[in-house]
């Protein structure tokens, strides 16, 4: 096993020179934070390994992007199936809002089970 660590001597001790890999300059969104919380609370070994390897943040961003693209894909399909049309929006806004809220809840439930809690 190759050891690429360098050390700095401080008094009688050798301290390893550790550095984290470069991280993208983006904030985590809703789904990335949910995945982080899930990993930390329910999969501590996986969370710890990702922290130690420096892959946690990139994993969370990947989950965030996948969840958002999945939501954008599912919402029009679910809205069409539920009958939330532009005509309904023009004639009965409250019914349209209710249908859209139901569609979003369904889409988020799918996203949570497929991406966040798996």
QUINOR-V695415 format. One record per backbone hydrogen bond with DSSP energy under -0.5 kcal/mol. NH is the residue of the N-H (numbers start at 0). CO is the residue of the C=O. If there is no record, write none. Layout:
# QUINOR-V695415
{{NH/CO} {NH/CO}}
This chain:
# QUINOR-V695415
{{3/1} {7/14} {9/7} {9/12} {10/8} {12/9} {14/7} {14/12} {16/5} {17/15} {25/23} {32/28} {33/29} {34/30} {35/31} {36/32} {37/33} {38/34} {39/35} {40/36} {41/37} {42/37} {42/38} {46/42} {47/43} {48/44} {49/45} {50/46} {51/47} {52/48} {53/49} {54/49} {55/49} {58/54} {59/55} {60/56} {61/57} {62/58} {63/59} {64/60} {65/61} {66/62} {67/63} {68/64} {69/65} {70/66} {71/67} {72/68} {73/69} {74/70} {75/71} {76/72} {77/73} {78/74} {79/75} {80/76} {81/77} {82/78} {82/79} {83/78} {84/82} {88/84} {89/85} {90/86} {91/87} {95/91} {96/92} {97/93} {98/94} {99/95} {100/96} {101/97} {102/98} {103/99} {104/100} {105/101} {106/102} {107/103} {108/104} {109/105} {110/106} {111/107} {112/108} {113/109} {114/110} {115/110} {116/111}}
